Amino acid sequence: MWVDDHLLTGKKSHKRQKRTSQLDEYFDSLYDDKLAASPSPDLYNLMQDLHRWWVDVGQTRFPVIYKMAMDHLSVPATSCDCERTITCDRSLLSSSVVEALQLQNNWLRRSAVSSYLTRLSDHVVKKDARQNIQPAGDDEDIYHDPKPPS
């Protein structure tokens, strides 16, 4: 008499295929991207500029990791320790200023408030794309609010 093992043990005989995360896919694709970039100077240059790679390639291939990368790549480099910037002795950034910056970042992302600075990343990407093509000086002034029509 034949007995189904599943009924006795409660275990299924087939195994599920493990889902890969975007992070696993990203790490797996790094080697392939480097191999593809070595013969082509354009791809090699793209691989050297992290911000441009994330905007041009990473945004569509890895949308979740793209958001994290933009958070980390937007942090300015500094030669001093973070503690030195925030401590009371240095008084460069108080805890209330850091909190206000974090809140503003959250509000801007969720469109709770608007600012002309949200266009800054678009401006940087456009300027990088047309670098050495147009003469300087004809860029839109993004540092001041647009003047109201008279």
N, CA and C atoms as an extended XYZ file, in Angstrom:
450
Properties=species:S:1:pos:R:3:atomname:S:1:resname:S:1:resid:I:1 pbc="F F F"
N         0.842       -1.168        0.000 N   MET     1
C         0.000        0.000        0.000 CA  MET     1
C         0.897        1.245        0.000 C   MET     1
N         0.580        2.219       -0.868 N   TRP     2
C         1.368        3.435       -1.014 CA  TRP     2
C         0.833        4.512       -0.070 C   TRP     2
N         1.764        5.204        0.653 N   VAL     3
C         1.379        6.242        1.606 CA  VAL     3
C         2.105        7.529        1.215 C   VAL     3
N         1.369        8.598        1.180 N   ASP     4
C         1.962        9.897        0.850 CA  ASP     4
C         2.735       10.410        2.065 C   ASP     4
N         4.047       10.663        1.883 N   ASP     5
C         4.887       11.143        2.984 CA  ASP     5
C         4.427       12.508        3.502 C   ASP     5
N         3.850       13.299        2.634 N   HIS     6
C         3.393       14.626        3.025 CA  HIS     6
C         2.325       14.533        4.115 C   HIS     6
N         1.464       13.558        4.018 N   LEU     7
C         0.409       13.401        5.012 CA  LEU     7
C         0.979       12.976        6.365 C   LEU     7
N         2.047       12.181        6.356 N   LEU     8
C         2.632       11.702        7.608 CA  LEU     8
C         3.516       12.749        8.283 C   LEU     8
N         4.312       13.452        7.510 N   THR     9
C         5.291       14.366        8.094 CA  THR     9
C         4.862       15.826        8.061 C   THR     9
N         3.944       16.162        7.208 N   GLY    10
C         3.537       17.551        7.072 CA  GLY    10
C         4.497       18.374        6.232 C   GLY    10
N         5.495       17.725        5.641 N   LYS    11
C         6.476       18.427        4.817 CA  LYS    11
C         6.190       18.177        3.348 C   LYS    11
N         6.388       19.175        2.549 N   LYS    12
C         6.221       19.025        1.113 CA  LYS    12
C         7.524       18.513        0.525 C   LYS    12
N         7.406       17.742       -0.531 N   SER    13
C         8.596       17.144       -1.122 CA  SER    13
C         9.343       18.104       -2.049 C   SER    13
N         8.684       19.125       -2.555 N   HIS    14
C         9.378       20.053       -3.454 CA  HIS    14
C         9.854       21.273       -2.665 C   HIS    14
N        10.953       21.830       -3.125 N   LYS    15
C        11.526       22.997       -2.459 CA  LYS    15
C        11.201       24.242       -3.269 C   LYS    15
N        11.001       25.321       -2.555 N   ARG    16
C        10.751       26.597       -3.223 CA  ARG    16
C        12.063       27.195       -3.698 C   ARG    16
N        11.965       27.875       -4.802 N   GLN    17
C        13.142       28.557       -5.306 CA  GLN    17
C        13.306       29.863       -4.518 C   GLN    17
N        14.513       30.109       -4.050 N   LYS    18
C        14.780       31.279       -3.222 CA  LYS    18
C        14.717       32.553       -4.065 C   LYS    18
N        13.966       33.540       -3.571 N   ARG    19
C        13.888       34.837       -4.249 CA  ARG    19
C        15.128       35.643       -3.939 C   ARG    19
N        15.631       36.304       -4.951 N   THR    20
C        16.801       37.139       -4.726 CA  THR    20
C        16.350       38.575       -4.491 C   THR    20
N        17.075       39.263       -3.664 N   SER    21
C        16.748       40.654       -3.379 CA  SER    21
C        17.437       41.554       -4.403 C   SER    21
N        17.022       42.817       -4.427 N   GLN    22
C        17.670       43.773       -5.326 CA  GLN    22
C        19.139       43.925       -4.972 C   GLN    22
N        19.444       43.816       -3.684 N   LEU    23
C        20.835       43.950       -3.256 CA  LEU    23
C        21.677       42.805       -3.808 C   LEU    23
N        21.147       41.574       -3.769 N   ASP    24
C        21.864       40.434       -4.345 CA  ASP    24
C        22.056       40.615       -5.851 C   ASP    24
N        21.002       41.067       -6.527 N   GLU    25
C        21.100       41.294       -7.969 CA  GLU    25
C        22.132       42.378       -8.281 C   GLU    25
N        22.171       43.423       -7.455 N   TYR    26
C        23.133       44.507       -7.652 CA  TYR    26
C        24.558       43.986       -7.525 C   TYR    26
N        24.834       43.237       -6.465 N   PHE    27
C        26.184       42.710       -6.276 CA  PHE    27
C        26.567       41.732       -7.385 C   PHE    27
N        25.610       40.929       -7.845 N   ASP    28
C        25.892       39.995       -8.937 CA  ASP    28
C        26.187       40.730      -10.247 C   ASP    28
N        25.545       41.871      -10.447 N   SER    29
C        25.720       42.594      -11.710 CA  SER    29
C        26.994       43.436      -11.742 C   SER    29
N        27.602       43.701      -10.593 N   LEU    30
C        28.802       44.546      -10.570 CA  LEU    30
C        29.925       43.971      -11.425 C   LEU    30
N        30.178       42.692      -11.284 N   TYR    31
C        31.261       42.057      -12.034 CA  TYR    31
C        30.977       42.122      -13.534 C   TYR    31
N        29.743       41.813      -13.925 N   ASP    32
C        29.375       41.867      -15.345 CA  ASP    32
C        29.511       43.287      -15.901 C   ASP    32
N        29.106       44.279      -15.112 N   ASP    33
C        29.218       45.671      -15.556 CA  ASP    33
C        30.674       46.077      -15.745 C   ASP    33
N        31.541       45.650      -14.841 N   LYS    34
C        32.966       45.993      -14.971 CA  LYS    34
C        33.573       45.342      -16.206 C   LYS    34
N        33.196       44.097      -16.484 N   LEU    35
C        33.708       43.426      -17.680 CA  LEU    35
C        33.228       44.128      -18.946 C   LEU    35
N        31.970       44.526      -18.955 N   ALA    36
C        31.419       45.196      -20.133 CA  ALA    36
C        32.030       46.585      -20.315 C   ALA    36
N        32.422       47.225      -19.222 N   ALA    37
C        32.939       48.592      -19.295 CA  ALA    37
C        34.391       48.655      -19.736 C   ALA    37
N        35.151       47.590      -19.558 N   SER    38
C        36.585       47.666      -19.841 CA  SER    38
C        36.915       47.989      -21.301 C   SER    38
N        36.235       47.436      -22.328 N   PRO    39
C        36.607       47.817      -23.696 CA  PRO    39
C        36.022       49.158      -24.148 C   PRO    39
N        34.991       49.645      -23.477 N   SER    40
C        34.316       50.865      -23.922 CA  SER    40
C        34.659       52.042      -23.002 C   SER    40
N        35.264       53.107      -23.543 N   PRO    41
C        35.604       54.257      -22.695 CA  PRO    41
C        34.377       54.959      -22.117 C   PRO    41
N        33.272       55.001      -22.880 N   ASP    42
C        32.065       55.659      -22.370 CA  ASP    42
C        31.509       54.921      -21.159 C   ASP    42
N        31.423       53.595      -21.270 N   LEU    43
C        30.934       52.813      -20.135 CA  LEU    43
C        31.898       52.879      -18.964 C   LEU    43
N        33.195       52.903      -19.259 N   TYR    44
C        34.186       52.985      -18.189 CA  TYR    44
C        34.033       54.307      -17.432 C   TYR    44
N        33.849       55.405      -18.159 N   ASN    45
C        33.662       56.709      -17.515 CA  ASN    45
C        32.379       56.741      -16.692 C   ASN    45
N        31.328       56.098      -17.202 N   LEU    46
C        30.073       56.021      -16.460 CA  LEU    46
C        30.262       55.257      -15.156 C   LEU    46
N        31.059       54.192      -15.202 N   MET    47
C        31.311       53.402      -13.994 CA  MET    47
C        32.139       54.188      -12.973 C   MET    47
N        32.926       55.158      -13.419 N   GLN    48
C        33.757       55.934      -12.499 CA  GLN    48
C        32.965       57.031      -11.780 C   GLN    48
N        31.884       57.505      -12.387 N   ASP    49
C        31.063       58.561      -11.792 CA  ASP    49
C        29.843       57.918      -11.137 C   ASP    49
N        29.908       57.731       -9.824 N   LEU    50
C        28.851       57.006       -9.117 CA  LEU    50
C        27.493       57.668       -9.253 C   LEU    50
N        27.444       58.974       -9.090 N   HIS    51
C        26.146       59.659       -9.167 CA  HIS    51
C        25.516       59.484      -10.541 C   HIS    51
N        26.310       59.668      -11.582 N   ARG    52
C        25.781       59.530      -12.944 CA  ARG    52
C        25.322       58.101      -13.215 C   ARG    52
N        26.084       57.106      -12.717 N   TRP    53
C        25.692       55.711      -12.929 CA  TRP    53
C        24.352       55.438      -12.260 C   TRP    53
N        24.171       55.927      -11.029 N   TRP    54
C        22.905       55.676      -10.341 CA  TRP    54
C        21.744       56.367      -11.040 C   TRP    54
N        21.964       57.558      -11.581 N   VAL    55
C        20.884       58.267      -12.269 CA  VAL    55
C        20.574       57.608      -13.610 C   VAL    55
N        21.613       57.251      -14.383 N   ASP    56
C        21.408       56.700      -15.725 CA  ASP    56
C        21.012       55.228      -15.719 C   ASP    56
N        21.630       54.427      -14.868 N   VAL    57
C        21.451       52.973      -14.918 CA  VAL    57
C        20.729       52.443      -13.684 C   VAL    57
N        21.241       52.783      -12.520 N   GLY    58
C        20.752       52.194      -11.277 CA  GLY    58
C        19.314       52.524      -10.935 C   GLY    58
N        18.841       53.698      -11.357 N   GLN    59
C        17.484       54.113      -11.011 CA  GLN    59
C        16.434       53.151      -11.565 C   GLN    59
N        16.639       52.660      -12.777 N   THR    60
C        15.654       51.754      -13.368 CA  THR    60
C        15.896       50.301      -12.972 C   THR    60
N        17.168       49.913      -12.813 N   ARG    61
C        17.465       48.517      -12.487 CA  ARG    61
C        17.264       48.185      -11.016 C   ARG    61
N        17.561       49.140      -10.134 N   PHE    62
C        17.502       48.897       -8.691 CA  PHE    62
C        16.826       50.081       -7.993 C   PHE    62
N        15.504       50.237       -8.130 N   PRO    63
C        14.839       51.442       -7.606 CA  PRO    63
C        14.944       51.613       -6.090 C   PRO    63
N        14.907       50.531       -5.336 N   VAL    64
C        14.982       50.649       -3.876 CA  VAL    64
C        16.386       51.062       -3.453 C   VAL    64
N        17.390       50.408       -4.016 N   ILE    65
C        18.773       50.730       -3.664 CA  ILE    65
C        19.131       52.122       -4.182 C   ILE    65
N        18.508       52.537       -5.291 N   TYR    66
C        18.749       53.880       -5.831 CA  TYR    66
C        18.412       54.952       -4.792 C   TYR    66
N        17.279       54.786       -4.109 N   LYS    67
C        16.883       55.771       -3.100 CA  LYS    67
C        17.905       55.834       -1.971 C   LYS    67
N        18.401       54.675       -1.555 N   MET    68
C        19.416       54.658       -0.495 CA  MET    68
C        20.713       55.283       -0.990 C   MET    68
N        21.090       54.988       -2.220 N   ALA    69
C        22.334       55.537       -2.768 CA  ALA    69
C        22.259       57.053       -2.860 C   ALA    69
N        21.112       57.594       -3.260 N   MET    70
C        20.980       59.044       -3.349 CA  MET    70
C        21.076       59.690       -1.967 C   MET    70
N        20.567       59.000       -0.938 N   ASP    71
C        20.714       59.520        0.427 CA  ASP    71
C        22.178       59.598        0.818 C   ASP    71
N        22.927       58.559        0.519 N   HIS    72
C        24.325       58.509        0.946 CA  HIS    72
C        25.238       59.342        0.052 C   HIS    72
N        24.969       59.379       -1.239 N   LEU    73
C        25.818       60.158       -2.136 CA  LEU    73
C        25.593       61.660       -1.971 C   LEU    73
N        24.475       62.041       -1.369 N   SER    74
C        24.204       63.467       -1.186 CA  SER    74
C        24.864       64.030        0.067 C   SER    74
N        25.447       63.178        0.887 N   VAL    75
C        26.133       63.645        2.094 CA  VAL    75
C        27.496       64.194        1.691 C   VAL    75
N        27.773       65.443        2.016 N   PRO    76
C        29.064       66.011        1.617 CA  PRO    76
C        30.223       65.367        2.367 C   PRO    76
N        31.324       65.224        1.683 N   ALA    77
C        32.513       64.655        2.312 CA  ALA    77
C        33.107       65.672        3.271 C   ALA    77
N        33.628       65.183        4.373 N   THR    78
C        34.249       66.056        5.356 CA  THR    78
C        35.480       65.381        5.927 C   THR    78
N        36.433       66.175        6.324 N   SER    79
C        37.655       65.598        6.875 CA  SER    79
C        37.628       65.534        8.396 C   SER    79
N        36.572       66.055        9.009 N   CYS    80
C        36.499       65.986       10.473 CA  CYS    80
C        35.496       64.919       10.888 C   CYS    80
N        35.632       64.447       12.098 N   ASP    81
C        34.716       63.438       12.619 CA  ASP    81
C        33.338       64.050       12.827 C   ASP    81
N        32.318       63.202       12.706 N   CYS    82
C        30.952       63.681       12.919 CA  CYS    82
C        30.781       64.237       14.330 C   CYS    82
N        31.416       63.599       15.299 N   GLU    83
C        31.288       64.046       16.683 CA  GLU    83
C        31.801       65.477       16.842 C   GLU    83
N        32.845       65.816       16.106 N   ARG    84
C        33.411       67.159       16.212 CA  ARG    84
C        32.448       68.201       15.656 C   ARG    84
N        31.620       67.800       14.708 N   THR    85
C        30.685       68.739       14.104 CA  THR    85
C        29.501       69.015       15.021 C   THR    85
N        29.091       68.016       15.790 N   ILE    86
C        27.868       68.120       16.580 CA  ILE    86
C        28.124       68.448       18.052 C   ILE    86
N        29.304       68.260       18.563 N   THR    87
C        29.548       68.442       19.996 CA  THR    87
C        29.308       69.878       20.440 C   THR    87
N        29.053       70.025       21.724 N   CYS    88
C        28.801       71.352       22.298 CA  CYS    88
C        30.045       72.224       22.225 C   CYS    88
N        31.221       71.607       22.334 N   ASP    89
C        32.452       72.390       22.286 CA  ASP    89
C        32.617       73.080       20.934 C   ASP    89
N        32.282       72.388       19.890 N   ARG    90
C        32.439       72.957       18.546 CA  ARG    90
C        31.255       73.844       18.171 C   ARG    90
N        30.067       73.470       18.602 N   SER    91
C        28.843       74.239       18.378 CA  SER    91
C        28.577       74.553       16.912 C   SER    91
N        29.003       73.688       16.018 N   LEU    92
C        28.731       73.934       14.603 CA  LEU    92
C        27.301       73.550       14.242 C   LEU    92
N        26.877       72.394       14.697 N   LEU    93
C        25.511       71.955       14.447 CA  LEU    93
C        24.885       71.527       15.771 C   LEU    93
N        23.830       72.194       16.141 N   SER    94
C        23.135       71.775       17.356 CA  SER    94
C        22.195       70.630       17.010 C   SER    94
N        21.720       69.954       18.017 N   SER    95
C        20.806       68.835       17.771 CA  SER    95
C        19.518       69.319       17.126 C   SER    95
N        19.083       70.529       17.450 N   SER    96
C        17.850       71.048       16.845 CA  SER    96
C        18.035       71.329       15.352 C   SER    96
N        19.231       71.753       14.947 N   VAL    97
C        19.500       71.989       13.524 CA  VAL    97
C        19.509       70.669       12.768 C   VAL    97
N        20.140       69.648       13.333 N   VAL    98
C        20.164       68.330       12.699 CA  VAL    98
C        18.747       67.790       12.573 C   VAL    98
N        17.946       67.942       13.627 N   GLU    99
C        16.560       67.484       13.587 CA  GLU    99
C        15.771       68.242       12.521 C   GLU    99
N        15.965       69.545       12.437 N   ALA   100
C        15.261       70.353       11.436 CA  ALA   100
C        15.641       69.932       10.020 C   ALA   100
N        16.917       69.627        9.798 N   LEU   101
C        17.357       69.176        8.475 CA  LEU   101
C        16.722       67.839        8.108 C   LEU   101
N        16.640       66.930        9.063 N   GLN   102
C        16.016       65.632        8.806 CA  GLN   102
C        14.526       65.799        8.504 C   GLN   102
N        13.851       66.648        9.255 N   LEU   103
C        12.428       66.894        9.001 CA  LEU   103
C        12.216       67.521        7.627 C   LEU   103
N        13.048       68.491        7.283 N   GLN   104
C        12.914       69.135        5.979 CA  GLN   104
C        13.128       68.127        4.851 C   GLN   104
N        14.110       67.258        5.004 N   ASN   105
C        14.362       66.219        4.008 CA  ASN   105
C        13.116       65.352        3.832 C   ASN   105
N        12.516       64.934        4.936 N   ASN   106
C        11.316       64.101        4.886 CA  ASN   106
C        10.164       64.854        4.221 C   ASN   106
N         9.942       66.095        4.599 N   TRP   107
C         8.840       66.873        4.036 CA  TRP   107
C         9.019       67.104        2.541 C   TRP   107
N        10.236       67.386        2.113 N   LEU   108
C        10.479       67.605        0.688 CA  LEU   108
C        10.234       66.333       -0.110 C   LEU   108
N        10.650       65.198        0.430 N   ARG   109
C        10.436       63.929       -0.272 CA  ARG   109
C         8.960       63.605       -0.418 C   ARG   109
N         8.186       63.926        0.596 N   ARG   110
C         6.761       63.602        0.582 CA  ARG   110
C         5.907       64.742        0.016 C   ARG   110
N         6.556       65.766       -0.500 N   SER   111
C         5.890       66.932       -1.098 CA  SER   111
C         4.966       67.642       -0.114 C   SER   111
N         5.295       67.592        1.167 N   ALA   112
C         4.520       68.332        2.164 CA  ALA   112
C         4.825       69.824        2.073 C   ALA   112
N         6.023       70.156        1.637 N   VAL   113
C         6.425       71.540        1.395 CA  VAL   113
C         7.099       71.590        0.035 C   VAL   113
N         7.213       72.773       -0.520 N   SER   114
C         7.899       72.899       -1.806 CA  SER   114
C         9.070       73.860       -1.653 C   SER   114
N        10.052       73.678       -2.491 N   SER   115
C        11.238       74.520       -2.448 CA  SER   115
C        11.884       74.532       -3.826 C   SER   115
N        12.511       75.652       -4.155 N   TYR   116
C        13.241       75.728       -5.418 CA  TYR   116
C        14.447       74.801       -5.401 C   TYR   116
N        14.882       74.373       -4.226 N   LEU   117
C        16.033       73.477       -4.134 CA  LEU   117
C        15.720       72.073       -4.645 C   LEU   117
N        14.444       71.707       -4.732 N   THR   118
C        14.112       70.382       -5.251 CA  THR   118
C        14.488       70.260       -6.719 C   THR   118
N        14.612       71.382       -7.412 N   ARG   119
C        15.025       71.358       -8.818 CA  ARG   119
C        16.530       71.267       -8.976 C   ARG   119
N        17.257       71.355       -7.882 N   LEU   120
C        18.712       71.387       -7.943 CA  LEU   120
C        19.279       70.106       -8.545 C   LEU   120
N        18.754       68.945       -8.160 N   SER   121
C        19.291       67.695       -8.702 CA  SER   121
C        19.033       67.592      -10.201 C   SER   121
N        17.868       68.057      -10.660 N   ASP   122
C        17.596       68.059      -12.103 CA  ASP   122
C        18.596       68.954      -12.823 C   ASP   122
N        18.895       70.090      -12.232 N   HIS   123
C        19.841       71.032      -12.829 CA  HIS   123
C        21.237       70.416      -12.930 C   HIS   123
N        21.669       69.732      -11.883 N   VAL   124
C        23.003       69.130      -11.876 CA  VAL   124
C        23.099       68.050      -12.940 C   VAL   124
N        22.078       67.217      -13.056 N   VAL   125
C        22.087       66.146      -14.048 CA  VAL   125
C        22.095       66.729      -15.453 C   VAL   125
N        21.283       67.757      -15.698 N   LYS   126
C        21.246       68.373      -17.024 CA  LYS   126
C        22.582       69.032      -17.360 C   LYS   126
N        23.179       69.687      -16.369 N   LYS   127
C        24.451       70.360      -16.612 CA  LYS   127
C        25.548       69.343      -16.902 C   LYS   127
N        25.545       68.213      -16.187 N   ASP   128
C        26.520       67.161      -16.463 CA  ASP   128
C        26.345       66.621      -17.877 C   ASP   128
N        25.097       66.497      -18.314 N   ALA   129
C        24.826       65.927      -19.629 CA  ALA   129
C        25.299       66.842      -20.754 C   ALA   129
N        25.232       68.117      -20.539 N   ARG   130
C        25.614       69.037      -21.616 CA  ARG   130
C        26.953       69.720      -21.362 C   ARG   130
N        27.714       69.209      -20.432 N   GLN   131
C        29.010       69.809      -20.103 CA  GLN   131
C        29.890       69.862      -21.355 C   GLN   131
N        30.571       70.966      -21.544 N   ASN   132
C        31.439       71.233      -22.697 CA  ASN   132
C        30.663       71.359      -24.006 C   ASN   132
N        29.356       71.476      -23.936 N   ILE   133
C        28.573       71.640      -25.162 CA  ILE   133
C        28.074       73.074      -25.280 C   ILE   133
N        27.515       73.626      -24.195 N   GLN   134
C        27.015       74.989      -24.216 CA  GLN   134
C        27.923       75.874      -23.376 C   GLN   134
N        28.076       77.131      -23.753 N   PRO   135
C        28.887       78.038      -22.936 CA  PRO   135
C        28.209       78.318      -21.603 C   PRO   135
N        29.016       78.570      -20.597 N   ALA   136
C        28.481       78.874      -19.272 CA  ALA   136
C        27.808       80.232      -19.293 C   ALA   136
N        26.870       80.417      -18.381 N   GLY   137
C        26.232       81.720      -18.252 CA  GLY   137
C        24.803       81.749      -18.732 C   GLY   137
N        24.349       80.745      -19.473 N   ASP   138
C        22.980       80.759      -19.936 CA  ASP   138
C        22.109       79.797      -19.135 C   ASP   138
N        22.597       79.363      -17.985 N   ASP   139
C        21.826       78.460      -17.140 CA  ASP   139
C        20.722       79.218      -16.419 C   ASP   139
N        19.650       78.504      -16.122 N   GLU   140
C        18.571       79.071      -15.330 CA  GLU   140
C        19.091       79.327      -13.917 C   GLU   140
N        18.697       80.420      -13.332 N   ASP   141
C        19.147       80.736      -11.974 CA  ASP   141
C        18.302       79.940      -10.994 C   ASP   141
N        18.880       78.877      -10.447 N   ILE   142
C        18.120       78.010       -9.547 CA  ILE   142
C        18.277       78.417       -8.099 C   ILE   142
N        19.131       79.371       -7.824 N   TYR   143
C        19.405       79.734       -6.440 CA  TYR   143
C        18.455       80.802       -5.911 C   TYR   143
N        17.644       81.354       -6.753 N   HIS   144
C        16.686       82.362       -6.326 CA  HIS   144
C        15.310       81.948       -6.811 C   HIS   144
N        14.314       82.295       -6.026 N   ASP   145
C        12.951       82.000       -6.448 CA  ASP   145
C        12.648       82.776       -7.720 C   ASP   145
N        11.854       82.176       -8.610 N   PRO   146
C        11.517       82.895       -9.839 CA  PRO   146
C        10.767       84.190       -9.516 C   PRO   146
N        11.042       85.216      -10.298 N   LYS   147
C        10.386       86.504      -10.075 CA  LYS   147
C         8.944       86.420      -10.555 C   LYS   147
N         8.036       87.004       -9.791 N   PRO   148
C         6.636       86.979      -10.229 CA  PRO   148
C         6.457       87.831      -11.478 C   PRO   148
N         5.527       87.441      -12.338 N   PRO   149
C         5.296       88.232      -13.554 CA  PRO   149
C         4.805       89.630      -13.190 C   PRO   149
N         5.263       90.619      -13.924 N   SER   150
C         4.861       92.007      -13.617 CA  SER   150
C         3.669       92.433      -14.435 C   SER   150
